[in-house]
Amino acid sequence: EAKLLGRNSYGAEIDPLSRLITKVKSTPIDTLILHRYTEEVAINISEWFAKWREKKDKHKGLETLRINLVIPDFPNRDYWYYPETIEDLTLLLHLIKQVEHKDVRDFLYLTFSGIIYTKGLGSMANVRDLAHSRPHRVMKEKLPDVEKSFLTKMNRLRKMMENFWGHCDPNAESKIVSFDARAVPALKDNSMDLVFNSPPYVNAIDYQRGHKFSIFWLAGVLDTSPEDYLALAKNYVGSDRIP
């Protein structure tokens, strides 16, 4: 909103996934650049997933693609995901990491997160009630279509970014300056016109509980680990995990 109004804005955010969301949603990407890179990545994904389907039809594993894929390891991974979905997501994440443009790459990481952390039947995990309560395991009747879900999400978010690019003020600065709202770096006197914060939702929306599904996949990208992220929960404002 500050970017649209031409105002400089600074934020503090403790949650790693929320920081990625904030960064992407407040960083406009030139429409031509975004279109070029997302078209290239769409072609790349389609080509590699076609190769991968051929390998799977012959009952061969990811190693036969010869692109040094490492399947992320995190708590209860095999409980929440089908083995085939784990392999598909690993390939997709590898292809996103190859994108050279950092802002576009972050945009694609956010798209990836969007097919992990989602309501209803669209999630890649065998789960429901991810956003508002403890996750419940519900096995899907058929395997999630990782390729289709990602490309559909990417095209929808691309339209939103193109709209943002056309309306925001490119001269307005927007950045995260702290991970802890209690420890924001010193600012000059009378340099801020407005300070606001979101209220602690307590259990209405448990960000840490829901976000962990995305963060476990993106731990390396978000400079954290499953263990560090789970330990972070007690520091959240409004958490029910305080002593």
TAVENUR-V190610 format. One record per backbone hydrogen bond with DSSP energy under -1.0 kcal/mol. CO is the residue of the C=O (numbers start at 1). NH is the residue of the N-H. E is the energy in kcal/mol with one decimal. If there is no record, write none. Layout:
# TAVENUR-V190610
co = {CO | CO}
nh = {NH | NH}
e = {E | E}
This chain:
# TAVENUR-V190610
co = {1 | 2 | 3 | 9 | 11 | 11 | 15 | 16 | 17 | 18 | 19 | 20 | 21 | 22 | 24 | 30 | 31 | 32 | 33 | 34 | 35 | 36 | 37 | 38 | 39 | 40 | 41 | 42 | 43 | 44 | 45 | 46 | 47 | 48 | 49 | 50 | 51 | 52 | 53 | 55 | 56 | 61 | 62 | 63 | 74 | 76 | 77 | 80 | 82 | 83 | 84 | 85 | 86 | 87 | 88 | 89 | 90 | 91 | 92 | 93 | 96 | 101 | 102 | 103 | 104 | 105 | 106 | 107 | 108 | 109 | 110 | 112 | 113 | 113 | 115 | 116 | 125 | 128 | 129 | 136 | 144 | 145 | 146 | 147 | 148 | 149 | 150 | 151 | 152 | 153 | 154 | 155 | 156 | 157 | 158 | 159 | 160 | 161 | 162 | 164 | 164 | 169 | 173 | 175 | 178 | 180 | 188 | 201 | 205 | 206 | 207 | 208 | 210 | 211 | 212 | 214 | 218 | 219 | 225 | 226 | 227 | 228 | 232 | 233 | 236}
nh = {5 | 7 | 169 | 175 | 177 | 178 | 19 | 20 | 21 | 22 | 23 | 24 | 25 | 26 | 27 | 34 | 35 | 36 | 37 | 38 | 39 | 40 | 41 | 42 | 43 | 44 | 45 | 46 | 47 | 48 | 49 | 50 | 51 | 52 | 53 | 54 | 55 | 56 | 57 | 60 | 59 | 64 | 65 | 66 | 77 | 80 | 81 | 126 | 86 | 87 | 88 | 89 | 90 | 91 | 92 | 93 | 94 | 95 | 96 | 97 | 99 | 105 | 106 | 107 | 108 | 109 | 110 | 111 | 112 | 113 | 114 | 115 | 116 | 117 | 124 | 118 | 127 | 136 | 133 | 128 | 146 | 149 | 150 | 151 | 152 | 153 | 154 | 155 | 156 | 157 | 158 | 159 | 160 | 161 | 162 | 163 | 164 | 165 | 166 | 167 | 168 | 172 | 9 | 11 | 13 | 183 | 191 | 204 | 207 | 210 | 211 | 212 | 213 | 215 | 216 | 218 | 222 | 224 | 229 | 230 | 231 | 232 | 235 | 236 | 239}
e = {-1.6 | -3.0 | -2.4 | -1.8 | -2.8 | -1.2 | -2.0 | -1.7 | -2.6 | -2.7 | -2.5 | -2.6 | -2.7 | -1.2 | -1.1 | -2.9 | -2.5 | -2.3 | -2.4 | -2.4 | -2.1 | -1.9 | -2.5 | -2.0 | -2.0 | -2.3 | -2.7 | -2.3 | -2.4 | -2.5 | -2.6 | -1.6 | -1.9 | -2.4 | -2.2 | -1.6 | -1.9 | -2.5 | -2.4 | -2.5 | -2.0 | -1.6 | -2.1 | -1.3 | -1.7 | -1.7 | -1.7 | -3.8 | -2.2 | -1.9 | -2.2 | -2.7 | -1.9 | -2.1 | -2.4 | -2.6 | -1.9 | -2.0 | -1.9 | -1.9 | -1.8 | -2.9 | -2.8 | -2.0 | -2.2 | -2.2 | -2.3 | -1.8 | -2.6 | -2.6 | -1.9 | -1.1 | -1.0 | -3.2 | -1.3 | -1.1 | -1.9 | -2.0 | -1.2 | -1.6 | -1.2 | -2.6 | -2.4 | -2.3 | -2.4 | -2.1 | -2.9 | -2.2 | -1.7 | -2.6 | -2.2 | -1.6 | -1.4 | -2.4 | -2.6 | -1.8 | -2.2 | -2.9 | -1.5 | -1.1 | -2.2 | -1.5 | -2.8 | -1.9 | -1.8 | -2.0 | -1.4 | -2.4 | -1.2 | -2.1 | -3.7 | -1.2 | -1.1 | -2.9 | -2.5 | -2.0 | -2.6 | -2.5 | -2.8 | -2.2 | -1.8 | -1.0 | -2.2 | -1.7 | -1.7}
